[in-house]
């Protein structure tokens, strides 16, 4: 199952989302061979990106980047507003050197260097206009000490608190076949729930959180979102009303292309590309997200720098893709 369900609570200022990702997550993993703790972290962030993307109010892309000087040098998850997604991880150490029980703090926050960057990139962004970007450290400063975040869910909640000023609770779980997630978000009192007494609104938010805290990893990984919604909020539905919207499909999709690789070669410069050709006979690269290979021989590279039209630089390759 690959779907996301959005719901609203009429008796409390809360919107929520439940996500279940199966084959789309497997499509990511079949192109990778990461150690188990790295897969776990990547899966949780894929779930988080999908949940956050569902609330976008524009056509575009949400990008989660986690980076550090630790074993996980860079983690990237991209999710478009149509819920097509892709993900990758770059390690700074040999995969065999990562302990099976390694934590997120050990892998992504070595020496307290971890940073979480969330970018919102509208499709209609004007040339020269920068996308919105929020950055938060992967640790909390408490008194005189520093507490590393222990999970992707905690990292996202910290980001939402510091960058978005939105009360958000998120539960994430993943294994080698499935990703599951639940997000609860308190809506502004001035919005559609302005009719609620402030105390009633606060009590409603607290009540919904308490119900959310009963969710288990097994439920997130094995049950469809509609069943989870019914189990969690059965009493709430009877008393105050919980409205769900039609589920939205999720899929794996990579946007790499030969024309984009040609553009990268232009940025490298003709001198650098000619140097690679002289040494290796061709320029070869592999997409980090889908593992698709791209090869440019001398004629291909000549076309890249001969014209500004990418279409002319992307004739069918003589070998490979």
C-alpha positions as CSV (number, residue, x, y, z in Angstrom):
1,X,0.0,0.0,0.0
2,X,1.2,3.5,-0.9
3,X,-1.2,6.1,0.3
4,X,-1.6,9.1,2.5
5,X,-4.8,10.0,4.4
6,X,-5.6,13.5,5.6
7,X,-8.2,14.1,8.4
8,X,-9.6,17.0,10.4
9,X,-11.0,16.9,13.9
10,X,-14.2,19.0,14.2
11,X,-14.1,19.0,18.0
12,X,-10.5,20.1,18.4
13,X,-8.2,22.5,16.4
14,X,-6.3,19.6,14.9
15,X,-5.5,18.3,11.4
16,X,-3.7,15.0,10.9
17,X,-2.2,12.7,8.3
18,X,-1.5,9.0,8.2
19,X,0.9,7.5,5.7
20,X,1.6,4.0,4.6
21,X,4.4,3.3,2.0
22,X,5.2,-0.1,0.7
23,X,6.3,-0.7,-2.9
24,X,7.4,2.9,-3.4
25,X,9.8,2.4,-0.4
26,X,11.0,-1.0,-1.8
27,X,11.8,0.8,-5.1
28,X,14.1,3.1,-3.2
29,X,15.8,0.2,-1.3
30,X,16.3,-2.1,-4.4
31,X,18.6,0.6,-5.8
32,X,20.7,0.8,-2.6
33,X,22.7,-1.5,-0.2
34,X,22.8,0.5,3.0
35,X,23.4,-0.9,6.5
36,X,20.3,-1.6,8.6
37,X,20.5,1.5,10.9
38,X,21.0,3.8,7.8
39,X,18.0,2.2,6.1
40,X,16.0,2.9,9.2
41,X,16.9,6.5,9.4
42,X,16.3,7.0,5.6
43,X,12.9,5.3,5.8
44,X,11.8,7.5,8.7
45,X,12.8,10.6,6.9
46,X,11.0,9.4,3.7
47,X,7.9,9.1,5.9
48,X,8.4,12.5,7.4
49,X,8.9,14.2,4.0
50,X,5.7,12.6,2.6
51,X,3.7,13.8,5.7
52,X,5.1,17.3,5.4
53,X,4.6,17.6,1.7
54,X,0.8,16.8,2.0
55,X,0.3,20.2,3.7
56,X,2.0,22.2,0.9
57,X,-0.2,24.9,-0.5
58,X,1.6,25.2,-3.8
59,X,2.9,23.0,-6.7
60,X,6.5,22.2,-6.0
61,X,9.0,20.1,-4.0
62,X,9.8,19.6,-0.4
63,X,13.4,18.6,0.3
64,X,14.8,17.2,3.5
65,X,18.5,17.3,3.9
66,X,20.4,16.0,6.9
67,X,24.1,16.5,6.9
68,X,27.0,16.1,9.4
69,X,30.6,15.2,9.8
70,X,29.5,11.7,11.0
71,X,29.2,8.4,9.1
72,X,26.1,9.7,7.3
73,X,27.6,12.6,5.4
74,X,24.4,13.6,3.6
75,X,20.9,12.3,3.5
76,X,18.4,13.7,0.9
77,X,14.7,13.0,0.5
78,X,12.7,14.9,-2.2
79,X,8.9,14.7,-2.3
80,X,6.8,16.6,-4.9
81,X,3.4,18.0,-4.3
82,X,1.9,15.0,-6.2
83,X,3.6,12.7,-3.6
84,X,6.2,11.3,-6.0
85,X,9.4,10.9,-4.1
86,X,13.0,9.8,-4.2
87,X,15.8,9.5,-1.6
88,X,19.5,8.9,-1.2
89,X,22.3,8.7,1.4
90,X,26.0,9.3,1.1
91,X,28.3,7.7,3.7
92,X,31.7,9.0,4.7
93,X,32.8,5.5,6.0
94,X,32.7,2.0,4.7
95,X,29.2,0.5,5.3
96,X,30.8,-2.4,7.1
97,X,32.2,0.0,9.7
98,X,28.7,1.0,10.9
99,X,27.5,-0.9,14.0
100,X,24.2,-2.7,13.7
101,X,22.9,-0.8,16.7
102,X,24.2,2.7,15.7
103,X,21.8,5.5,16.7
104,X,20.8,8.6,14.7
105,X,22.9,10.7,17.0
106,X,26.0,8.6,16.3
107,X,25.4,8.5,12.5
108,X,24.1,12.1,11.9
109,X,25.3,14.2,14.8
110,X,28.9,13.3,15.4
111,X,30.6,16.1,17.4
112,X,27.3,17.9,17.4
113,X,27.7,18.9,13.7
114,X,24.4,17.6,12.5
115,X,22.0,19.9,10.7
116,X,18.5,19.4,9.3
117,X,17.6,21.6,6.3
118,X,14.1,21.7,4.9
119,X,13.6,23.4,1.6
120,X,10.3,24.4,0.0
121,X,10.8,25.0,-3.7
122,X,7.7,26.2,-5.7
123,X,7.6,25.0,-9.3
124,X,6.7,28.5,-10.5
125,X,9.6,30.2,-8.6
126,X,10.9,33.2,-10.5
127,X,14.5,33.1,-11.9
128,X,16.8,34.4,-9.2
129,X,14.2,33.9,-6.5
130,X,15.5,31.7,-3.7
131,X,13.4,28.9,-2.3
132,X,12.3,29.0,1.3
133,X,14.8,27.2,3.6
134,X,14.7,26.4,7.3
135,X,17.7,25.0,9.2
136,X,17.8,23.5,12.6
137,X,20.6,21.7,14.6
138,X,20.1,18.0,15.3
139,X,20.4,18.7,19.0
140,X,18.6,20.6,21.7
141,X,20.3,23.0,24.2
142,X,18.9,22.3,27.6
143,X,20.4,24.4,30.4
144,X,24.1,23.9,30.2
145,X,23.9,20.7,28.3
146,X,23.3,19.5,24.8
147,X,20.9,16.7,24.0
148,X,21.2,15.0,20.6
149,X,17.9,14.1,18.9
150,X,17.2,10.4,19.1
151,X,15.0,9.9,16.0
152,X,13.8,11.4,12.8
153,X,10.4,12.2,14.4
154,X,12.1,14.2,17.2
155,X,14.2,16.0,14.6
156,X,11.1,17.0,12.6
157,X,9.2,18.1,15.7
158,X,12.2,20.3,16.7
159,X,12.3,21.8,13.2
160,X,8.5,22.6,13.3
161,X,8.9,24.1,16.7
162,X,11.8,26.3,15.9
163,X,11.2,27.2,12.3
164,X,7.4,27.0,11.8
165,X,6.2,27.8,15.3
166,X,3.6,25.1,14.9
167,X,2.7,22.6,17.6
168,X,3.3,19.3,15.8
169,X,3.5,15.7,16.9
170,X,4.8,13.0,14.6
171,X,5.3,9.2,14.9
172,X,7.4,7.3,12.4
173,X,8.3,3.7,11.8
174,X,10.0,1.8,9.0
175,X,11.5,-1.6,8.2
176,X,12.8,-3.2,5.0
177,X,9.3,-3.4,3.4
178,X,7.2,-0.6,4.8
179,X,7.1,2.9,6.2
180,X,4.3,4.2,8.4
181,X,3.7,7.6,9.9
182,X,1.2,9.7,11.9
183,X,1.3,13.5,12.1
184,X,-0.9,15.7,14.3
185,X,-0.8,19.4,14.0
186,X,-2.6,22.1,16.1
187,X,-4.3,24.6,13.9
188,X,-4.2,28.3,14.8
189,X,-7.1,29.4,17.0
190,X,-7.9,32.1,14.5
191,X,-8.7,29.6,11.8
192,X,-11.6,27.4,11.2
193,X,-11.8,26.5,14.9
194,X,-12.0,30.1,16.1
195,X,-15.5,29.3,17.5
196,X,-13.9,27.0,20.1
197,X,-13.3,28.4,23.6
198,X,-9.5,28.6,24.2
199,X,-9.7,26.2,27.1
200,X,-11.8,23.7,25.0
201,X,-9.3,24.1,22.1
202,X,-6.3,23.4,24.4
203,X,-8.1,20.4,26.0
204,X,-9.0,19.1,22.5
205,X,-5.3,19.3,21.4
206,X,-4.2,17.5,24.5
207,X,-6.9,14.8,24.0
208,X,-5.9,14.1,20.4
209,X,-2.3,13.9,21.3
210,X,-3.0,11.4,24.0
211,X,-4.9,9.2,21.5
212,X,-2.0,9.5,19.1
213,X,0.4,8.3,21.7
214,X,-1.3,5.0,21.7
215,X,-0.2,4.2,18.2
216,X,2.3,1.3,17.9
217,X,5.0,0.6,15.3
218,X,3.2,-2.6,14.4
219,X,0.0,-0.7,13.6
220,X,1.9,1.9,11.5
221,X,3.7,-0.8,9.5
222,X,0.8,-3.3,9.0
223,X,-2.5,-1.4,8.9
224,X,-3.9,0.8,6.1
225,X,-4.4,4.4,7.1
226,X,-8.2,4.2,7.2
227,X,-8.1,1.4,9.7
228,X,-5.6,3.3,11.9
229,X,-7.8,6.4,11.8
230,X,-10.8,4.3,12.8
231,X,-9.0,2.6,15.7
232,X,-7.4,5.7,17.1
233,X,-10.3,8.1,17.0
234,X,-13.4,5.8,17.2
235,X,-14.7,7.7,20.3
236,X,-13.7,11.0,18.9
237,X,-15.6,10.3,15.7
238,X,-18.7,9.5,17.6
239,X,-18.6,12.6,19.9
240,X,-17.0,15.4,17.9
241,X,-16.5,14.2,14.4
242,X,-13.3,13.3,12.5
243,X,-13.5,13.9,8.8
244,X,-11.2,12.2,6.4
245,X,-10.5,13.1,2.8
246,X,-9.9,10.8,-0.2
247,X,-6.6,9.0,0.1
248,X,-3.7,10.1,-2.1
249,X,-1.3,7.7,-3.8
250,X,2.4,7.8,-3.3
251,X,5.0,6.6,-5.8
252,X,8.7,6.5,-6.4
253,X,9.9,8.7,-9.2
254,X,13.3,10.0,-10.2
255,X,13.6,13.1,-12.3
256,X,17.2,12.5,-13.5
257,X,17.7,12.9,-17.2
258,X,20.4,12.9,-19.8
259,X,19.8,16.6,-20.4
260,X,20.3,17.4,-16.7
261,X,23.7,15.5,-16.8
262,X,24.6,17.6,-19.8
263,X,23.9,20.7,-17.9
264,X,26.2,19.5,-15.1
265,X,29.0,18.9,-17.6
266,X,28.6,22.5,-18.8
267,X,29.0,23.7,-15.2
268,X,32.2,21.6,-14.9
269,X,33.6,23.4,-17.9
270,X,35.0,22.1,-21.2
271,X,38.6,22.0,-20.0
272,X,37.7,19.7,-17.1
273,X,35.5,17.5,-19.2
274,X,38.3,17.1,-21.9
275,X,40.7,16.1,-19.1
276,X,38.3,13.3,-18.0
277,X,37.9,12.2,-21.6
278,X,41.7,12.1,-22.1
279,X,42.1,10.0,-19.0
280,X,39.1,7.7,-19.2
281,X,37.8,7.8,-22.8
282,X,34.3,8.9,-21.7
283,X,32.5,10.7,-19.0
284,X,30.4,8.4,-16.8
285,X,28.1,9.1,-13.9
286,X,25.4,7.3,-12.0
287,X,22.3,8.9,-10.5
288,X,22.5,8.9,-6.7
289,X,18.7,8.4,-6.4
290,X,17.9,5.7,-9.0
291,X,21.3,4.3,-9.9
292,X,20.8,4.9,-13.6
293,X,24.1,5.2,-15.5
294,X,24.8,8.0,-17.9
295,X,27.7,7.9,-20.4
296,X,29.0,10.7,-22.6
297,X,31.7,9.9,-25.2
298,X,33.8,12.4,-27.1
299,X,31.1,13.2,-29.6
300,X,28.5,13.6,-26.9
301,X,30.7,16.0,-25.0
302,X,31.5,18.0,-28.2
303,X,27.7,18.5,-28.6
304,X,27.3,19.6,-25.0
305,X,29.6,22.5,-25.5
306,X,28.7,23.2,-29.1
307,X,25.2,24.5,-28.4
308,X,23.2,26.0,-25.7
309,X,20.2,23.8,-26.5
310,X,20.1,20.9,-24.2
311,X,18.1,18.9,-26.7
312,X,21.0,19.0,-29.1
313,X,23.3,17.7,-26.4
314,X,21.3,14.7,-25.7
315,X,21.4,12.5,-28.7
316,X,20.9,8.8,-28.1
317,X,24.2,7.7,-26.4
318,X,26.5,5.4,-28.3
319,X,26.8,3.1,-25.2
320,X,24.5,2.7,-22.2
321,X,22.0,5.4,-21.3
